[in-house]
Amino acid sequence: MGKSSKGINLTFIIIMILVLVTVYASTIRENSGSYTRGQFIAEMEEGLVVDVEIRPNVQVPTGKLYVTLKDNQQKSLNVSDVVEIQELVKSYNIDPVVKDVPQENWFLTELLPLLLLLVVMVFMFSMMNAQNAGNGSGGKMMNFGRSRARLTTGGEVKLKDVAGLREEKEDLEEIVDFLKDPAKYTKVGARIPKGVLLEGAPGTGKTLLAKAIAGEANVPFFSISGSDFVEMFVGVGASRVRDLFADAKKNAPCIVFIDEIDAVARRRGTGMGGGHDEREQTLNQMLVEMDGFGTNEGIIVMAATNRVDILDPAILRPGRFDRKITVAPPDVGGREEILNVHAKNKPLSEDVNLKQVAQTTAGFTGADLENLLNESAIHAAKENRAYIKQDDIKKAFVKVGIGTEKKSRVISEKEKRITAYHEAGHAILFHVLPDVGPVYTVSIIPTGLGAAGYTMPLPERDEIFNTKGKMLQDIMVSLGGRIAEEIIFDDVTTGASSDIKKATKVARAMVTRYGFSDNIGVINYDEDDNEVFIGRDLAHTRSHSEAVAGEIDIEVKAIVDNCYKKAKDIILQYEKVLHACAQLLLEKEKIGRMEFEELFDQTAQICEEGV
């Protein structure tokens, strides 16, 4: 029970106590014992009665007799005729005191019942309000169809606080400018965009951009999640959509932000048995509110999703979402800006080079970079340091990219040796092949991801697209550990299963998606892009024949076999480097880029001199 409910209950108890005290005070003279007319007469005959007081009731001639005895004992007696009892008392030479007939107590008879009724009504009303405010079951039922959007007018985050998204901010600044000065745009015939869809991978900063717009525009900002619309009861979601836009109209101009809109705006007619009626009704109502017969002037709908491929086409058309902004992972300059923002409240050592960190974190999103610096700060605090060193960032980089190292795990010498040669095989190919390296760290320490070791490359540049040559090199690197096991031990282990899976996936994509196969040709046979619903997947029919499927399998195998042969030739060429690297790993368990490159250069030079 909440504090408000406890306060109401205490007030009610105090009121009831006061009422009982009042009632008791009105009857305080009542005697709990029994006293009869015969006893009274007997006491008068014995001369025990000292004083008699007669109080007539309102209902004349009845009344009440109050008797005081010699021992100061007081007794009371109800009588049916006060005149007759008065004559009786006088016959015993006792002069009774006769009071006046009492007047009616209007407070007790009229006002008190009304006050009690009013107190009960106020108490019941307060209890209902407290239950609604506390989100009790009754309040939830009464407000089931109400919108759950939160209204804010400004915020702490501004567009200048968002780093690494220069073009995205420029697109959104136009909307802010439109809200602040609409006349500048309307005089040239421009209309304000009705909707803006922010799409991109998780962690790229879509919700942060929306918060920045809320803080920058200085207009009412309604924020809600897509999952807040959908309930188990049909019609609730549509009711919440109507209520949301009704509130928005009252506060126009304003912005309505729907986070994770894919929870409510999925493509219709794709589920088994006709789809989810509640979700489709909610989506239909949203389509009408965004661009239907009704007009929503001054309302801009912003939405964020990382699954734009599953959204219904009707909600993506101009007039509903006029502008689609792709929030991509930041480039090297953007990553440096983001690192500087997250490093503001973190004390850094002189050896920390954020520019170098930005260069070595290709593919990291804003959330990844924030997590990287946070893990670095946690590592520094664990070592009782008040500042972050470059080594903390390096260890956090491994932890974020590979997983926590399990140094306490007991591993046999045979397994350590197999792992050392396996990782050395990967490392040699990373170093020799031009488009996939260089090596950042090689380790035979088990990780939290279940791997016995790892070889982490260091991408030094951002790449917009892949090339056929690089994809072939990726396959060769993936097969390097398996090849090293086969060369050294004349046997293979299950440790390369994930490597084989990755190599097969890349080879199949080359054949079916990118047209990198001369035998199959420049034809797309990859049909997995839209396979996002179980209903569609069950009803799926392949668009190519069994003969073509067989040719695809043959071509994928040929690519993998060819890469396997080339990778094996390279590792055999540098077999002495393989032995030297494995031996160093067995000694140190982990080596970095400089150690590996120095070892490779020295061993390769010895091989050339020997030749």
Buried (B, 14 or more C-beta within 10 A) or exposed (E): EEEBBEEBEEBBEEBEEEBEEEEEEEEEEEEEEEBEBEEBBEBBEEEBBEEBBBBBBEEEEEBBBBBBEEEEEEBBBEBEEBBEBBEBBEEEEBEBEBEEEEEEEEEEEEEBEEEEEEBEEBBEEBBBEBBBEBEBEEBEEEEEBEBEBEEBEBBEBBBEEBBBBEEBBEBBBBBBBBBEEBEEBEEEEEEBBBBBBBBBBEBBBBBBBBBBBBBBBEBBBBBBBBEBBBBEEBBBBBBBBBBBBEBBBEBEBBBBBBBBBBBBBBBBEBBEEEBBEBBBBBBBBBBBBBBEEEEBEBBBBBBBBBBBEBBBEBBBBEEBBBBBBBBBBBBBBBBBBBBBBBBEEBEBBEEBEBEEBBBBBBEBBBBBBBBBBBBBBEBBEEEEBEEBBBBBBBBBBBBBBBBEBBEEEEBEEEBBBBBBBBBBBBBBBBBBBEBBBBBBBBBBBBBEEEBBBBBBBBBEEBEEEBEEEBBBBBBBBBBBBBBBBBBBBEEBBEBBEBBBEBBBEBBBBBBBBBBBBEEBEEEEBEBEEEEBBEBBEEEEEEEEEEEBEEBBEEBBEBBBEBBBEBBBEBBEBBBEBBBBBBBBBBEEBBBBBEBBBEBBEEBBEEBEEEE
